[in-house]
Amino acid sequence: MSQNEGVLTIIVCGKESFVIDGIRENESGIVEARCQALPAWPQREVSNDAAPLAERLLIMFERYPELSSLHKQPNFDNLTWLCQRWLELLPIPASEKQVLMAAHTCTDTAEYLLSLMKDPH
């Protein structure tokens, strides 16, 4: 709790993707949610077609060092890792992100991200 402002600051770090099953406010006014973990995407190697995802993320990390500092072990050779980072960064509507994250692999996400890079919206 900040002594100067009287505000409680909470830092949250995500470990896995999940679906929110329900949200409610308890008697104390605290919002609670029931969540269900989504299966982790299997790791995939980056193909030549998907290389722009790695190249452009590397540029972002170089341009914004504070962003790269969030990832102690970046994995630019792992398509799954790349897709997850892009979903964190891009202002994609939540409904679209949820559909992409609910898939069993990163294939649809990679295709979607590559289409955004080829045809700017």
KESERO-80653 format. One record per residue: residue number from 0; residue in one letter; x, y, z of N, C-alpha, C in turn. Coordinates in nm, 3 decimals. Example, Ala and Ser with C-alpha at 12.3 -4.5 7.8 and 13.67 -1.06 7.14 Angstrom:
REM KESERO-80653
{n:0	res:A	neast:1.319	nnorth:-0.569	nup:0.780	caeast:1.230	canorth:-0.450	caup:0.780	ceast:1.320	cnorth:-0.330	cup:0.780}
{n:1	res:S	neast:1.285	nnorth:-0.225	nup:0.708	caeast:1.367	canorth:-0.106	caup:0.714	ceast:1.290	cnorth:0.003	cup:0.787}
END
This chain:
REM KESERO-80653
{n:0	res:M	neast:0.085	nnorth:-0.117	nup:0.000	caeast:0.000	canorth:0.000	caup:0.000	ceast:0.090	cnorth:0.123	cup:0.000}
{n:1	res:S	neast:0.061	nnorth:0.214	nup:-0.089	caeast:0.135	canorth:0.339	caup:-0.098	ceast:0.099	cnorth:0.429	cup:0.020}
{n:2	res:Q	neast:0.200	nnorth:0.476	nup:0.093	caeast:0.175	canorth:0.563	caup:0.207	ceast:0.131	cnorth:0.702	cup:0.163}
{n:3	res:N	neast:0.177	nnorth:0.745	nup:0.047	caeast:0.146	canorth:0.880	caup:0.000	ceast:0.005	cnorth:0.891	cup:-0.058}
{n:4	res:E	neast:-0.038	nnorth:0.789	nup:-0.126	caeast:-0.165	canorth:0.798	caup:-0.198	ceast:-0.277	cnorth:0.716	cup:-0.136}
{n:5	res:G	neast:-0.243	nnorth:0.626	nup:-0.044	caeast:-0.344	canorth:0.541	caup:0.015	ceast:-0.404	cnorth:0.442	cup:-0.084}
{n:6	res:V	neast:-0.323	nnorth:0.403	nup:-0.183	caeast:-0.371	canorth:0.312	caup:-0.287	ceast:-0.294	cnorth:0.182	cup:-0.279}
{n:7	res:L	neast:-0.365	nnorth:0.074	nup:-0.287	caeast:-0.304	canorth:-0.058	caup:-0.290	ceast:-0.273	cnorth:-0.092	cup:-0.435}
{n:8	res:T	neast:-0.147	nnorth:-0.125	nup:-0.462	caeast:-0.106	canorth:-0.162	caup:-0.597	ceast:-0.077	cnorth:-0.311	cup:-0.599}
{n:9	res:I	neast:-0.135	nnorth:-0.381	nup:-0.695	caeast:-0.114	canorth:-0.525	caup:-0.708	ceast:-0.054	cnorth:-0.551	cup:-0.845}
{n:10	res:I	neast:0.056	nnorth:-0.625	nup:-0.849	caeast:0.119	canorth:-0.662	caup:-0.974	ceast:0.085	cnorth:-0.808	cup:-1.000}
{n:11	res:V	neast:0.030	nnorth:-0.835	nup:-1.119	caeast:-0.012	canorth:-0.970	caup:-1.155	ceast:0.072	cnorth:-1.019	cup:-1.271}
{n:12	res:C	neast:0.123	nnorth:-1.141	nup:-1.259	caeast:0.198	canorth:-1.204	caup:-1.368	ceast:0.122	cnorth:-1.327	cup:-1.412}
{n:13	res:G	neast:0.096	nnorth:-1.337	nup:-1.541	caeast:0.024	canorth:-1.452	caup:-1.594	ceast:0.115	cnorth:-1.572	cup:-1.614}
{n:14	res:K	neast:0.063	nnorth:-1.689	nup:-1.585	caeast:0.138	canorth:-1.813	caup:-1.602	ceast:0.076	cnorth:-1.905	cup:-1.706}
{n:15	res:E	neast:-0.056	nnorth:-1.891	nup:-1.729	caeast:-0.124	canorth:-1.975	caup:-1.827	ceast:-0.250	cnorth:-1.904	cup:-1.874}
{n:16	res:S	neast:-0.300	nnorth:-1.946	nup:-1.988	caeast:-0.423	canorth:-1.889	caup:-2.042	ceast:-0.542	cnorth:-1.957	cup:-1.976}
{n:17	res:F	neast:-0.653	nnorth:-1.883	nup:-1.967	caeast:-0.771	canorth:-1.937	caup:-1.902	ceast:-0.898	cnorth:-1.875	cup:-1.958}
{n:18	res:V	neast:-1.009	nnorth:-1.941	nup:-1.927	caeast:-1.142	canorth:-1.893	caup:-1.962	ceast:-1.211	cnorth:-1.857	cup:-1.831}
{n:19	res:I	neast:-1.279	nnorth:-1.743	nup:-1.830	caeast:-1.354	canorth:-1.703	caup:-1.711	ceast:-1.494	cnorth:-1.761	cup:-1.722}
{n:20	res:D	neast:-1.529	nnorth:-1.846	nup:-1.625	caeast:-1.661	canorth:-1.911	caup:-1.625	ceast:-1.768	cnorth:-1.823	cup:-1.563}
{n:21	res:G	neast:-1.730	nnorth:-1.739	nup:-1.470	caeast:-1.829	canorth:-1.654	caup:-1.405	ceast:-1.761	cnorth:-1.549	cup:-1.319}
{n:22	res:I	neast:-1.825	nnorth:-1.435	nup:-1.307	caeast:-1.773	canorth:-1.324	caup:-1.226	ceast:-1.881	cnorth:-1.279	cup:-1.131}
{n:23	res:R	neast:-1.839	nnorth:-1.248	nup:-1.008	caeast:-1.935	canorth:-1.193	caup:-0.911	ceast:-1.860	cnorth:-1.101	cup:-0.816}
{n:24	res:E	neast:-1.934	nnorth:-1.014	nup:-0.751	caeast:-1.878	canorth:-0.927	caup:-0.650	ceast:-1.921	cnorth:-0.981	cup:-0.514}
{n:25	res:N	neast:-1.826	nnorth:-1.003	nup:-0.423	caeast:-1.861	canorth:-1.059	caup:-0.292	ceast:-1.910	cnorth:-0.948	cup:-0.198}
{n:26	res:E	neast:-1.942	nnorth:-0.986	nup:-0.074	caeast:-1.999	canorth:-0.893	caup:0.024	ceast:-1.906	cnorth:-0.776	cup:0.054}
{n:27	res:S	neast:-1.775	nnorth:-0.796	nup:0.038	caeast:-1.677	canorth:-0.691	caup:0.067	ceast:-1.652	cnorth:-0.600	cup:-0.053}
{n:28	res:G	neast:-1.719	nnorth:-0.627	nup:-0.164	caeast:-1.700	canorth:-0.546	caup:-0.284	ceast:-1.584	cnorth:-0.592	cup:-0.370}
{n:29	res:I	neast:-1.526	nnorth:-0.707	nup:-0.337	caeast:-1.415	canorth:-0.761	caup:-0.416	ceast:-1.471	cnorth:-0.847	cup:-0.529}
{n:30	res:V	neast:-1.421	nnorth:-0.825	nup:-0.648	caeast:-1.466	canorth:-0.901	caup:-0.764	ceast:-1.393	cnorth:-1.034	cup:-0.766}
{n:31	res:E	neast:-1.470	nnorth:-1.142	nup:-0.778	caeast:-1.414	canorth:-1.277	caup:-0.785	ceast:-1.454	cnorth:-1.340	cup:-0.917}
{n:32	res:A	neast:-1.370	nnorth:-1.430	nup:-0.966	caeast:-1.401	canorth:-1.500	caup:-1.091	ceast:-1.369	cnorth:-1.648	cup:-1.077}
{n:33	res:R	neast:-1.452	nnorth:-1.729	nup:-1.141	caeast:-1.425	canorth:-1.872	caup:-1.153	ceast:-1.358	cnorth:-1.891	cup:-1.290}
{n:34	res:C	neast:-1.242	nnorth:-1.955	nup:-1.290	caeast:-1.166	canorth:-1.969	caup:-1.414	ceast:-1.135	cnorth:-2.116	cup:-1.441}
{n:35	res:Q	neast:-1.111	nnorth:-2.141	nup:-1.567	caeast:-1.075	canorth:-2.275	caup:-1.612	ceast:-0.952	cnorth:-2.262	cup:-1.702}
{n:36	res:A	neast:-0.845	nnorth:-2.331	nup:-1.670	caeast:-0.721	canorth:-2.323	caup:-1.748	ceast:-0.743	cnorth:-2.382	cup:-1.887}
{n:37	res:L	neast:-0.684	nnorth:-2.318	nup:-1.987	caeast:-0.685	canorth:-2.369	caup:-2.123	ceast:-0.561	cnorth:-2.457	cup:-2.143}
{n:38	res:P	neast:-0.570	nnorth:-2.561	nup:-2.224	caeast:-0.451	canorth:-2.643	caup:-2.248	ceast:-0.342	cnorth:-2.559	cup:-2.314}
{n:39	res:A	neast:-0.218	nnorth:-2.585	nup:-2.276	caeast:-0.105	canorth:-2.513	caup:-2.335	ceast:-0.087	cnorth:-2.555	cup:-2.480}
{n:40	res:W	neast:-0.052	nnorth:-2.460	nup:-2.564	caeast:-0.023	canorth:-2.492	caup:-2.703	ceast:0.107	cnorth:-2.569	cup:-2.711}
{n:41	res:P	neast:0.114	nnorth:-2.672	nup:-2.796	caeast:0.243	canorth:-2.740	caup:-2.814	ceast:0.342	cnorth:-2.647	cup:-2.884}
{n:42	res:Q	neast:0.468	nnorth:-2.662	nup:-2.849	caeast:0.570	canorth:-2.577	caup:-2.912	ceast:0.588	cnorth:-2.618	cup:-3.058}
{n:43	res:R	neast:0.612	nnorth:-2.516	nup:-3.141	caeast:0.635	canorth:-2.539	caup:-3.284	ceast:0.752	cnorth:-2.455	cup:-3.329}
{n:44	res:E	neast:0.828	nnorth:-2.509	nup:-3.418	caeast:0.941	canorth:-2.436	caup:-3.475	ceast:0.889	cnorth:-2.332	cup:-3.574}
{n:45	res:V	neast:0.959	nnorth:-2.222	nup:-3.588	caeast:0.919	canorth:-2.116	caup:-3.679	ceast:0.959	cnorth:-2.155	cup:-3.821}
{n:46	res:S	neast:0.860	nnorth:-2.159	nup:-3.910	caeast:0.887	canorth:-2.190	caup:-4.051	ceast:0.933	cnorth:-2.062	cup:-4.122}
{n:47	res:N	neast:0.980	nnorth:-2.077	nup:-4.245	caeast:1.020	canorth:-1.959	caup:-4.323	ceast:0.902	cnorth:-1.864	cup:-4.343}
{n:48	res:D	neast:0.782	nnorth:-1.920	nup:-4.363	caeast:0.664	canorth:-1.836	caup:-4.383	ceast:0.631	cnorth:-1.752	cup:-4.260}
{n:49	res:A	neast:0.660	nnorth:-1.806	nup:-4.142	caeast:0.628	canorth:-1.737	caup:-4.017	ceast:0.742	cnorth:-1.651	cup:-3.964}
{n:50	res:A	neast:0.854	nnorth:-1.649	nup:-4.034	caeast:0.971	canorth:-1.573	caup:-3.990	ceast:0.943	cnorth:-1.425	cup:-3.962}
{n:51	res:P	neast:0.852	nnorth:-1.360	nup:-4.037	caeast:0.824	canorth:-1.219	caup:-4.006	ceast:0.775	cnorth:-1.197	cup:-3.862}
{n:52	res:L	neast:0.710	nnorth:-1.295	nup:-3.803	caeast:0.665	canorth:-1.280	caup:-3.665	ceast:0.784	cnorth:-1.264	cup:-3.572}
{n:53	res:A	neast:0.889	nnorth:-1.342	nup:-3.595	caeast:1.010	canorth:-1.333	caup:-3.513	ceast:1.086	cnorth:-1.204	cup:-3.544}
{n:54	res:E	neast:1.102	nnorth:-1.174	nup:-3.672	caeast:1.179	canorth:-1.056	caup:-3.713	ceast:1.119	cnorth:-0.927	cup:-3.658}
{n:55	res:R	neast:0.988	nnorth:-0.914	nup:-3.667	caeast:0.923	canorth:-0.791	caup:-3.622	ceast:0.916	cnorth:-0.780	cup:-3.470}
{n:56	res:L	neast:0.905	nnorth:-0.894	nup:-3.403	caeast:0.906	canorth:-0.889	caup:-3.257	ceast:1.046	cnorth:-0.852	cup:-3.207}
{n:57	res:L	neast:1.148	nnorth:-0.901	nup:-3.273	caeast:1.284	canorth:-0.865	caup:-3.237	ceast:1.305	cnorth:-0.714	cup:-3.253}
{n:58	res:I	neast:1.250	nnorth:-0.657	nup:-3.357	caeast:1.257	canorth:-0.511	caup:-3.377	ceast:1.187	cnorth:-0.439	cup:-3.262}
{n:59	res:M	neast:1.070	nnorth:-0.489	nup:-3.222	caeast:0.996	canorth:-0.428	caup:-3.110	ceast:1.079	cnorth:-0.435	cup:-2.982}
{n:60	res:F	neast:1.142	nnorth:-0.548	nup:-2.957	caeast:1.223	canorth:-0.565	caup:-2.836	ceast:1.343	cnorth:-0.470	cup:-2.838}
{n:61	res:E	neast:1.403	nnorth:-0.451	nup:-2.954	caeast:1.516	canorth:-0.359	caup:-2.965	ceast:1.472	cnorth:-0.214	cup:-2.946}
{n:62	res:R	neast:1.357	nnorth:-0.181	nup:-3.001	caeast:1.304	canorth:-0.044	caup:-2.991	ceast:1.255	cnorth:-0.012	cup:-2.851}
{n:63	res:Y	neast:1.201	nnorth:-0.112	nup:-2.781	caeast:1.145	canorth:-0.093	caup:-2.647	ceast:1.212	cnorth:-0.190	cup:-2.550}
{n:64	res:P	neast:1.329	nnorth:-0.154	nup:-2.498	caeast:1.402	canorth:-0.245	caup:-2.409	ceast:1.323	cnorth:-0.286	cup:-2.284}
{n:65	res:E	neast:1.232	nnorth:-0.200	nup:-2.239	caeast:1.151	canorth:-0.235	caup:-2.122	ceast:1.062	cnorth:-0.356	cup:-2.153}
{n:66	res:L	neast:1.025	nnorth:-0.370	nup:-2.278	caeast:0.945	canorth:-0.484	caup:-2.321	ceast:1.029	cnorth:-0.611	cup:-2.319}
{n:67	res:S	neast:1.147	nnorth:-0.603	nup:-2.372	caeast:1.233	canorth:-0.722	caup:-2.375	ceast:1.276	cnorth:-0.763	cup:-2.234}
{n:68	res:S	neast:1.282	nnorth:-0.668	nup:-2.142	caeast:1.323	canorth:-0.702	caup:-2.005	ceast:1.219	cnorth:-0.788	cup:-1.933}
{n:69	res:L	neast:1.096	nnorth:-0.795	nup:-1.986	caeast:0.992	canorth:-0.878	caup:-1.927	ceast:1.014	cnorth:-1.026	cup:-1.956}
{n:70	res:H	neast:1.100	nnorth:-1.055	nup:-2.052	caeast:1.120	canorth:-1.194	caup:-2.096	ceast:1.267	cnorth:-1.231	cup:-2.080}
{n:71	res:K	neast:1.296	nnorth:-1.299	nup:-1.971	caeast:1.435	canorth:-1.335	caup:-1.940	ceast:1.491	cnorth:-1.436	cup:-2.040}
{n:72	res:Q	neast:1.405	nnorth:-1.521	nup:-2.094	caeast:1.450	canorth:-1.620	caup:-2.191	ceast:1.362	cnorth:-1.613	cup:-2.317}
{n:73	res:P	neast:1.383	nnorth:-1.510	nup:-2.400	caeast:1.303	canorth:-1.503	caup:-2.522	ceast:1.331	cnorth:-1.624	cup:-2.611}
{n:74	res:N	neast:1.229	nnorth:-1.664	nup:-2.685	caeast:1.241	canorth:-1.784	caup:-2.767	ceast:1.189	cnorth:-1.753	cup:-2.907}
{n:75	res:F	neast:1.271	nnorth:-1.684	nup:-2.985	caeast:1.230	canorth:-1.641	caup:-3.119	ceast:1.223	cnorth:-1.757	cup:-3.218}
{n:76	res:D	neast:1.267	nnorth:-1.875	nup:-3.178	caeast:1.258	canorth:-1.993	caup:-3.265	ceast:1.131	cnorth:-2.074	cup:-3.239}
{n:77	res:N	neast:1.051	nnorth:-2.032	nup:-3.142	caeast:0.931	canorth:-2.105	caup:-3.102	ceast:0.808	cnorth:-2.027	cup:-3.146}
{n:78	res:L	neast:0.736	nnorth:-2.079	nup:-3.244	caeast:0.619	canorth:-2.010	caup:-3.298	ceast:0.512	cnorth:-1.989	cup:-3.192}
{n:79	res:T	neast:0.495	nnorth:-2.084	nup:-3.103	caeast:0.396	canorth:-2.070	caup:-2.996	ceast:0.429	cnorth:-1.949	cup:-2.909}
{n:80	res:W	neast:0.553	nnorth:-1.937	nup:-2.868	caeast:0.597	canorth:-1.825	caup:-2.784	ceast:0.575	cnorth:-1.692	cup:-2.858}
{n:81	res:L	neast:0.610	nnorth:-1.688	nup:-2.984	caeast:0.593	canorth:-1.566	caup:-3.064	ceast:0.446	cnorth:-1.524	cup:-3.071}
{n:82	res:C	neast:0.359	nnorth:-1.620	nup:-3.100	caeast:0.216	canorth:-1.589	caup:-3.111	ceast:0.161	cnorth:-1.536	cup:-2.978}
{n:83	res:Q	neast:0.203	nnorth:-1.596	nup:-2.869	caeast:0.155	canorth:-1.551	caup:-2.739	ceast:0.202	cnorth:-1.409	cup:-2.710}
{n:84	res:R	neast:0.326	nnorth:-1.376	nup:-2.746	caeast:0.375	canorth:-1.240	caup:-2.723	ceast:0.297	cnorth:-1.139	cup:-2.808}
{n:85	res:W	neast:0.271	nnorth:-1.172	nup:-2.935	caeast:0.196	canorth:-1.080	caup:-3.021	ceast:0.054	cnorth:-1.060	cup:-2.969}
{n:86	res:L	neast:-0.008	nnorth:-1.165	nup:-2.918	caeast:-0.143	canorth:-1.150	caup:-2.862	ceast:-0.142	cnorth:-1.058	cup:-2.740}
{n:87	res:E	neast:-0.032	nnorth:-1.058	nup:-2.665	caeast:-0.020	canorth:-0.967	caup:-2.551	ceast:-0.006	cnorth:-0.822	cup:-2.597}
{n:88	res:L	neast:0.063	nnorth:-0.802	nup:-2.707	caeast:0.100	canorth:-0.666	caup:-2.750	ceast:-0.003	cnorth:-0.595	cup:-2.837}
{n:89	res:L	neast:-0.062	nnorth:-0.667	nup:-2.928	caeast:-0.147	canorth:-0.603	caup:-3.028	ceast:-0.286	cnorth:-0.567	cup:-2.973}
{n:90	res:P	neast:-0.338	nnorth:-0.454	nup:-3.017	caeast:-0.473	canorth:-0.414	caup:-2.973	ceast:-0.583	cnorth:-0.486	cup:-3.053}
{n:91	res:I	neast:-0.584	nnorth:-0.616	nup:-3.038	caeast:-0.685	canorth:-0.700	caup:-3.104	ceast:-0.806	cnorth:-0.706	cup:-3.013}
{n:92	res:P	neast:-0.927	nnorth:-0.697	nup:-3.067	caeast:-1.045	canorth:-0.708	caup:-2.980	ceast:-1.041	cnorth:-0.835	cup:-2.895}
{n:93	res:A	neast:-1.082	nnorth:-0.821	nup:-2.770	caeast:-1.077	canorth:-0.933	caup:-2.675	ceast:-1.151	cnorth:-1.056	cup:-2.729}
{n:94	res:S	neast:-1.262	nnorth:-1.033	nup:-2.797	caeast:-1.339	canorth:-1.147	caup:-2.848	ceast:-1.257	cnorth:-1.227	cup:-2.950}
{n:95	res:E	neast:-1.178	nnorth:-1.159	nup:-3.033	caeast:-1.093	canorth:-1.229	caup:-3.130	ceast:-0.979	cnorth:-1.301	cup:-3.060}
{n:96	res:K	neast:-0.919	nnorth:-1.235	nup:-2.961	caeast:-0.810	canorth:-1.300	caup:-2.886	ceast:-0.860	cnorth:-1.427	cup:-2.819}
{n:97	res:Q	neast:-0.979	nnorth:-1.421	nup:-2.763	caeast:-1.032	canorth:-1.538	caup:-2.693	ceast:-1.052	cnorth:-1.655	cup:-2.786}
{n:98	res:V	neast:-1.101	nnorth:-1.628	nup:-2.906	caeast:-1.119	canorth:-1.736	caup:-3.004	ceast:-0.985	cnorth:-1.796	cup:-3.042}
{n:99	res:L	neast:-0.886	nnorth:-1.711	nup:-3.065	caeast:-0.754	canorth:-1.760	caup:-3.104	ceast:-0.689	cnorth:-1.840	cup:-2.991}
{n:100	res:M	neast:-0.700	nnorth:-1.793	nup:-2.869	caeast:-0.637	canorth:-1.860	caup:-2.756	ceast:-0.705	cnorth:-1.992	cup:-2.721}
{n:101	res:A	neast:-0.832	nnorth:-2.006	nup:-2.757	caeast:-0.905	canorth:-2.129	caup:-2.726	ceast:-0.872	cnorth:-2.243	cup:-2.822}
{n:102	res:A	neast:-0.800	nnorth:-2.212	nup:-2.931	caeast:-0.762	canorth:-2.316	caup:-3.027	ceast:-0.661	cnorth:-2.411	cup:-2.962}
{n:103	res:H	neast:-0.646	nnorth:-2.529	nup:-3.019	caeast:-0.558	canorth:-2.631	caup:-2.962	ceast:-0.411	cnorth:-2.610	cup:-2.999}
{n:104	res:T	neast:-0.386	nnorth:-2.530	nup:-3.104	caeast:-0.248	canorth:-2.499	caup:-3.145	ceast:-0.240	cnorth:-2.351	cup:-3.181}
{n:105	res:C	neast:-0.120	nnorth:-2.308	nup:-3.211	caeast:-0.100	canorth:-2.168	caup:-3.248	ceast:-0.116	cnorth:-2.143	cup:-3.399}
{n:106	res:T	neast:-0.152	nnorth:-2.244	nup:-3.474	caeast:-0.160	canorth:-2.231	caup:-3.620	ceast:-0.253	cnorth:-2.119	cup:-3.666}
{n:107	res:D	neast:-0.376	nnorth:-2.117	nup:-3.615	caeast:-0.471	canorth:-2.012	caup:-3.654	ceast:-0.421	cnorth:-1.873	cup:-3.614}
{n:108	res:T	neast:-0.360	nnorth:-1.865	nup:-3.497	caeast:-0.308	canorth:-1.737	caup:-3.450	ceast:-0.195	cnorth:-1.689	cup:-3.540}
{n:109	res:A	neast:-0.105	nnorth:-1.778	nup:-3.576	caeast:0.006	canorth:-1.741	caup:-3.664	ceast:-0.046	cnorth:-1.691	cup:-3.798}
{n:110	res:E	neast:-0.142	nnorth:-1.761	nup:-3.855	caeast:-0.200	canorth:-1.719	caup:-3.983	ceast:-0.268	cnorth:-1.583	cup:-3.970}
{n:111	res:Y	neast:-0.340	nnorth:-1.563	nup:-3.862	caeast:-0.409	canorth:-1.436	caup:-3.837	ceast:-0.307	cnorth:-1.323	cup:-3.825}
{n:112	res:L	neast:-0.203	nnorth:-1.344	nup:-3.745	caeast:-0.101	canorth:-1.240	caup:-3.725	ceast:-0.028	cnorth:-1.208	cup:-3.854}
{n:113	res:L	neast:0.006	nnorth:-1.310	nup:-3.931	caeast:0.073	canorth:-1.288	caup:-4.058	ceast:-0.016	cnorth:-1.211	cup:-4.156}
{n:114	res:S	neast:-0.147	nnorth:-1.239	nup:-4.152	caeast:-0.238	canorth:-1.164	caup:-4.240	ceast:-0.244	cnorth:-1.018	cup:-4.200}
{n:115	res:L	neast:-0.235	nnorth:-0.989	nup:-4.069	caeast:-0.231	canorth:-0.849	caup:-4.024	ceast:-0.106	cnorth:-0.778	cup:-4.073}
{n:116	res:M	neast:0.004	nnorth:-0.851	nup:-4.075	caeast:0.131	canorth:-0.790	caup:-4.118	ceast:0.136	cnorth:-0.770	cup:-4.269}
{n:117	res:K	neast:0.068	nnorth:-0.857	nup:-4.343	caeast:0.068	canorth:-0.844	caup:-4.489	ceast:-0.032	cnorth:-0.738	cup:-4.536}
{n:118	res:D	neast:-0.149	nnorth:-0.737	nup:-4.475	caeast:-0.256	canorth:-0.645	caup:-4.514	ceast:-0.292	cnorth:-0.556	cup:-4.394}
{n:119	res:P	neast:-0.220	nnorth:-0.444	nup:-4.377	caeast:-0.250	canorth:-0.358	caup:-4.261	ceast:-0.395	cnorth:-0.317	cup:-4.260}
{n:120	res:H	neast:-0.456	nnorth:-0.322	nup:-4.142	caeast:-0.596	canorth:-0.286	caup:-4.126	ceast:-0.610	cnorth:-0.147	cup:-4.073}
END
